[in-house]
Amino acid sequence: MITMDDIVREGDPVLRENAEEVSLPPTDEDKHILGEMLQFIKNSQDEEIAEEYNLRAGVGIAAPQIGISKRMLAVHFTDFKDKEYSYGLFNPKIISHSVEKTYLPGGEGCLSVDREVPGIVPRYARITLRATTLEGDEVKLRLKGYAAIVVQHEIDHLNGIMFYDHINSENPQEIPDNATSADEL
């Protein structure tokens, strides 16, 4: 079982690496790791389990965050319209995105960052991505708003990018042009 002790913190070089593609079909070991990642996110949202194992609640995790430089991510959350998203994905790739941007008014957080980093993180309002699921299916997902933000945050981890790299250092609370708050999408 993955716990907070397994989460790599900011400053670790693996978080700045460009993660390697996973060879498909994935090995049993890669499937096991991705399954554990998805279970960790679910556990982190379960109050009893989170308290027992001292887990910080999260909505997504990428393999580099557990020290594995491979293109794997897991997300489990409900968006502002009560739609649930629960995926373990191999080799997710954004194949198109909107010009319009979105953001979370309260900023973003990260399991690998143990401090508050205030600021607006601009993201694409809509994305389309291709990936292979934990079950081995090729999928094309169209995401918008909060779902698009969560997945872009995790894909950034696969590219060695931290969420705060997107914050305007001159004016952290500046809302980008052509941007709508995620809760309005």
C-alpha positions as CSV (number, residue, x, y, z in Angstrom):
1,M,0.0,0.0,0.0
2,I,1.3,3.4,-1.0
3,T,1.5,5.9,1.9
4,M,2.7,9.5,2.3
5,D,6.2,8.0,3.1
6,D,6.3,6.9,-0.5
7,I,5.5,10.3,-2.0
8,V,8.6,12.1,-3.4
9,R,8.7,15.8,-2.3
10,E,9.6,18.9,-4.3
11,G,13.4,19.2,-4.7
12,D,13.8,15.6,-5.7
13,P,15.3,15.4,-9.3
14,V,12.8,12.8,-10.4
15,L,10.0,15.5,-10.3
16,R,11.9,17.5,-13.0
17,E,12.5,14.6,-15.4
18,N,10.7,13.8,-18.6
19,A,9.1,10.4,-17.7
20,E,9.6,7.5,-20.1
21,E,6.8,5.9,-22.1
22,V,5.4,2.7,-20.8
23,S,5.8,-0.2,-23.2
24,L,2.5,-1.6,-24.2
25,P,1.0,-3.9,-23.3
26,P,2.1,-2.9,-19.8
27,T,4.0,-5.4,-17.7
28,D,2.2,-7.0,-14.7
29,E,4.5,-4.9,-12.5
30,D,3.5,-1.6,-14.2
31,K,-0.2,-2.6,-13.9
32,H,0.3,-3.4,-10.2
33,I,2.0,-0.1,-9.6
34,L,-0.7,1.9,-11.4
35,G,-3.4,0.0,-9.6
36,E,-1.7,0.8,-6.3
37,M,-1.6,4.5,-7.3
38,L,-5.3,4.6,-8.0
39,Q,-6.0,2.8,-4.7
40,F,-3.8,5.4,-2.9
41,I,-6.0,8.2,-4.2
42,K,-9.2,6.4,-3.2
43,N,-7.7,5.7,0.2
44,S,-6.6,9.3,0.7
45,Q,-10.3,10.4,0.3
46,D,-11.6,7.8,2.7
47,E,-11.7,9.6,6.1
48,E,-11.1,6.5,8.2
49,I,-8.2,5.1,6.1
50,A,-6.7,8.5,5.6
51,E,-6.7,9.1,9.4
52,E,-5.3,5.6,10.2
53,Y,-2.4,5.9,7.7
54,N,-2.0,9.7,8.0
55,L,-2.7,10.3,4.3
56,R,-3.2,13.7,2.8
57,A,-6.3,13.8,0.5
58,G,-5.5,14.0,-3.2
59,V,-7.4,13.7,-6.5
60,G,-4.5,12.5,-8.6
61,I,-1.0,11.1,-8.6
62,A,1.7,10.6,-11.2
63,A,4.3,7.9,-11.1
64,P,7.2,10.3,-10.7
65,Q,5.6,11.3,-7.4
66,I,6.5,7.8,-6.1
67,G,9.9,8.0,-7.6
68,I,9.1,6.1,-10.8
69,S,9.9,8.0,-14.0
70,K,7.3,6.4,-16.2
71,R,4.3,7.9,-18.0
72,M,1.5,6.6,-15.6
73,L,-1.1,8.6,-13.7
74,A,-4.1,7.9,-11.6
75,V,-7.1,10.2,-10.9
76,H,-10.2,9.7,-8.7
77,F,-12.5,12.7,-8.1
78,T,-16.0,14.1,-8.6
79,D,-16.3,17.4,-10.6
80,F,-18.4,20.4,-9.7
81,K,-21.4,18.8,-11.6
82,D,-21.2,15.6,-9.6
83,K,-19.6,13.5,-12.4
84,E,-17.1,11.0,-11.1
85,Y,-13.8,10.4,-12.9
86,S,-11.7,7.4,-11.9
87,Y,-8.8,6.3,-14.1
88,G,-5.5,4.7,-14.1
89,L,-3.8,5.8,-17.4
90,F,-0.7,4.7,-19.2
91,N,1.0,7.1,-21.6
92,P,-1.6,9.9,-21.5
93,K,-1.1,12.4,-24.2
94,I,-3.0,15.7,-24.9
95,I,-3.9,15.6,-28.6
96,S,-5.9,18.9,-28.6
97,H,-6.8,21.7,-26.3
98,S,-8.9,24.9,-26.3
99,V,-7.6,28.4,-26.6
100,E,-9.8,29.3,-23.7
101,K,-8.2,28.9,-20.3
102,T,-9.5,28.0,-16.9
103,Y,-8.2,28.0,-13.3
104,L,-9.2,27.1,-9.7
105,P,-9.9,30.4,-7.8
106,G,-8.2,29.0,-4.7
107,G,-5.1,27.8,-6.6
108,E,-3.8,24.3,-6.8
109,G,-2.0,22.0,-4.3
110,C,0.1,18.9,-4.7
111,L,1.0,15.8,-2.7
112,S,4.7,16.5,-3.4
113,V,4.5,20.1,-2.1
114,D,4.2,20.4,1.7
115,R,3.6,24.2,1.6
116,E,0.9,26.6,0.5
117,V,1.8,28.2,-2.9
118,P,-0.7,30.9,-3.5
119,G,-1.5,31.9,-7.1
120,I,-3.6,31.3,-10.1
121,V,-2.5,28.4,-12.2
122,P,-3.8,28.9,-15.8
123,R,-4.8,25.7,-17.6
124,Y,-6.6,24.8,-20.9
125,A,-10.3,24.9,-20.3
126,R,-10.9,21.8,-22.5
127,I,-8.5,19.0,-23.5
128,T,-8.7,15.8,-25.5
129,L,-6.3,13.1,-24.6
130,R,-5.4,9.6,-25.7
131,A,-4.2,7.0,-23.2
132,T,-4.4,3.3,-22.4
133,T,-6.4,2.4,-19.3
134,L,-5.4,0.1,-16.5
135,E,-7.7,-2.4,-18.1
136,G,-5.8,-2.2,-21.4
137,D,-8.3,-0.2,-23.4
138,E,-7.3,2.6,-25.7
139,V,-9.3,5.6,-24.8
140,K,-9.9,9.1,-26.1
141,L,-11.2,11.4,-23.3
142,R,-12.7,14.9,-23.7
143,L,-12.4,16.8,-20.4
144,K,-13.3,20.3,-19.4
145,G,-13.1,22.5,-16.4
146,Y,-12.1,20.8,-13.1
147,A,-11.5,17.4,-14.8
148,A,-9.2,19.1,-17.4
149,I,-7.3,20.9,-14.7
150,V,-6.7,17.7,-12.6
151,V,-5.4,15.7,-15.6
152,Q,-3.2,18.6,-16.9
153,H,-1.6,18.8,-13.4
154,E,-0.8,15.1,-13.4
155,I,0.5,15.2,-17.1
156,D,2.7,18.1,-16.1
157,H,4.4,15.7,-13.5
158,L,5.2,13.4,-16.4
159,N,7.0,16.3,-18.2
160,G,8.9,17.5,-15.1
161,I,6.7,20.5,-14.6
162,M,5.4,21.6,-11.2
163,F,2.0,23.5,-10.9
164,Y,3.7,26.6,-9.5
165,D,5.8,26.9,-12.7
166,H,2.6,28.3,-14.3
167,I,2.0,31.0,-11.7
168,N,2.7,34.6,-12.8
169,S,5.6,35.5,-10.5
170,E,5.0,39.3,-11.0
171,N,1.3,39.0,-10.1
172,P,0.4,35.6,-8.7
173,Q,-3.3,36.3,-8.4
174,E,-3.7,37.7,-11.9
175,I,-6.4,36.0,-13.9
176,P,-5.2,35.3,-17.4
177,D,-7.0,36.8,-20.4
178,N,-9.6,34.5,-21.9
179,A,-10.0,32.5,-18.7
180,T,-13.1,31.3,-16.9
181,S,-13.1,29.9,-13.4
182,A,-13.4,26.1,-13.4
183,D,-16.6,26.1,-11.3
184,E,-18.3,28.1,-14.0
185,L,-17.5,25.6,-16.9
